[in-house]
């Protein structure tokens, strides 16, 4: 604590000022340390990797396009399918490819019941991957 006064009586009162010199010294030391250590943190080891001739196998799973229109009619691809034969259609697709994906497009006016029944038939047939296809948009309705 610094002691000093400008009064002539000789009583010394503590002054209320902060000594900035130690703070500046510490900050400069930290700055120098970071300048020195920053290049060391990006150091990497050079490794000569072996080369191998192989081609990736881009196997895309079969996709099953399922659409439900506003009248609750179900289409697999462009073929209309009755609700009774829908599960058999899904079973045939699973038998052809076990990793088949179902992309479900439903009209905005479609009843939820039709969507739920289609998803239930797909699940009973063994379809595990079901995706919903929507239109991009930012409006909330």
C-alpha positions as CSV (number, residue, x, y, z in Angstrom):
1,X,0.0,0.0,0.0
2,X,1.4,3.3,-1.0
3,X,1.6,6.0,1.6
4,X,1.9,9.7,0.8
5,X,0.1,13.0,1.2
6,X,0.3,16.6,0.2
7,X,-0.8,18.0,3.5
8,X,1.6,19.9,5.6
9,X,0.6,18.4,9.0
10,X,2.8,15.4,8.5
11,X,0.1,12.7,9.0
12,X,0.3,10.1,6.4
13,X,-2.9,8.8,4.8
14,X,-3.0,5.9,2.4
15,X,-3.6,6.8,-1.2
16,X,-6.3,5.1,-3.2
17,X,-4.5,4.5,-6.5
18,X,-3.6,1.2,-8.1
19,X,-0.1,0.4,-9.1
20,X,-0.4,-0.8,-12.7
21,X,3.3,-1.8,-13.2
22,X,3.0,-5.4,-11.8
23,X,-0.1,-6.0,-13.9
24,X,1.6,-4.8,-17.1
25,X,4.7,-6.9,-16.3
26,X,2.6,-10.1,-15.8
27,X,0.6,-9.5,-19.0
28,X,3.9,-9.0,-21.0
29,X,5.3,-12.2,-19.6
30,X,2.2,-14.1,-20.5
31,X,2.2,-12.6,-24.0
32,X,5.8,-13.7,-24.5
33,X,5.0,-17.2,-23.2
34,X,2.1,-17.6,-25.6
35,X,4.1,-16.3,-28.6
36,X,6.8,-18.9,-27.9
37,X,4.4,-21.8,-27.2
38,X,1.8,-21.3,-30.0
39,X,4.0,-22.7,-32.8
40,X,4.8,-25.7,-30.7
41,X,1.1,-26.7,-30.3
42,X,0.7,-27.0,-34.1
43,X,3.7,-29.3,-34.5
44,X,2.9,-32.5,-36.4
45,X,4.9,-35.6,-37.1
46,X,5.6,-36.4,-40.8
47,X,4.6,-39.9,-41.7
48,X,5.1,-41.5,-45.1
49,X,1.8,-43.5,-45.4
50,X,1.7,-46.7,-47.5
51,X,-0.3,-46.7,-50.7
52,X,-3.0,-49.3,-51.4
53,X,-5.0,-49.8,-54.6
54,X,-8.6,-50.3,-53.6
55,X,-11.9,-48.8,-54.7
56,X,-14.6,-48.0,-52.3
57,X,-17.9,-49.8,-52.8
58,X,-20.6,-47.2,-52.8
59,X,-23.5,-49.5,-52.0
60,X,-26.5,-47.3,-51.6
61,X,-29.4,-49.2,-50.1
62,X,-32.6,-49.6,-52.1
63,X,-35.1,-46.9,-51.5
64,X,-38.8,-47.4,-51.6
65,X,-40.7,-44.3,-52.5
66,X,-44.1,-44.4,-50.8
67,X,-46.6,-41.6,-51.4
68,X,-50.0,-40.9,-49.9
69,X,-52.2,-38.4,-51.7
70,X,-55.0,-36.2,-50.2
71,X,-57.6,-39.0,-50.8
72,X,-55.5,-41.3,-48.6
73,X,-54.5,-43.6,-51.5
74,X,-51.1,-45.2,-51.1
75,X,-48.6,-45.5,-53.9
76,X,-45.4,-47.5,-54.0
77,X,-43.3,-45.8,-56.7
78,X,-46.0,-44.9,-59.2
79,X,-48.2,-48.0,-58.6
80,X,-51.3,-47.7,-56.5
81,X,-51.4,-50.3,-53.7
82,X,-54.4,-51.3,-51.6
83,X,-53.9,-51.2,-47.8
84,X,-54.4,-55.0,-47.7
85,X,-51.5,-55.7,-50.1
86,X,-49.2,-53.0,-48.7
87,X,-47.5,-55.2,-46.1
88,X,-46.8,-57.8,-48.8
89,X,-45.2,-55.2,-51.0
90,X,-43.0,-54.1,-48.1
91,X,-42.0,-57.8,-47.4
92,X,-41.0,-58.3,-51.0
93,X,-38.8,-55.2,-50.8
94,X,-37.2,-56.4,-47.6
95,X,-36.6,-59.8,-49.1
96,X,-34.8,-58.2,-52.0
97,X,-32.6,-55.9,-49.8
98,X,-32.5,-56.1,-46.1
99,X,-31.3,-52.5,-45.8
100,X,-34.1,-51.0,-47.8
101,X,-35.1,-47.5,-46.8
102,X,-38.7,-46.1,-47.1
103,X,-39.1,-42.5,-48.1
104,X,-42.6,-41.5,-47.2
105,X,-44.3,-38.5,-48.9
106,X,-47.7,-37.6,-47.5
107,X,-50.0,-34.8,-48.8
108,X,-50.7,-32.0,-46.3
109,X,-54.4,-33.0,-46.3
110,X,-53.7,-36.7,-45.7
111,X,-55.3,-38.1,-42.5
112,X,-52.8,-39.1,-39.8
113,X,-54.5,-42.5,-39.7
114,X,-53.4,-43.3,-43.2
115,X,-49.8,-42.4,-42.4
116,X,-49.8,-44.4,-39.2
117,X,-51.2,-47.5,-40.9
118,X,-48.6,-47.2,-43.6
119,X,-45.8,-46.9,-41.1
120,X,-47.2,-49.8,-39.1
121,X,-47.3,-52.0,-42.2
122,X,-43.7,-51.1,-43.0
123,X,-42.6,-52.0,-39.4
124,X,-44.4,-55.3,-39.4
125,X,-42.7,-56.2,-42.8
126,X,-39.3,-55.5,-41.3
127,X,-38.5,-52.0,-42.6
128,X,-36.4,-50.3,-40.0
129,X,-35.4,-47.1,-41.8
130,X,-38.3,-44.8,-42.5
131,X,-37.7,-41.2,-43.7
132,X,-40.2,-38.4,-44.2
133,X,-39.9,-36.3,-47.3
134,X,-40.9,-32.6,-46.9
135,X,-40.7,-29.4,-48.9
136,X,-38.2,-26.9,-47.6
137,X,-39.7,-23.8,-46.2
138,X,-39.5,-21.3,-43.4
139,X,-43.2,-20.4,-43.0
140,X,-45.0,-21.5,-39.9
141,X,-48.7,-22.2,-40.5
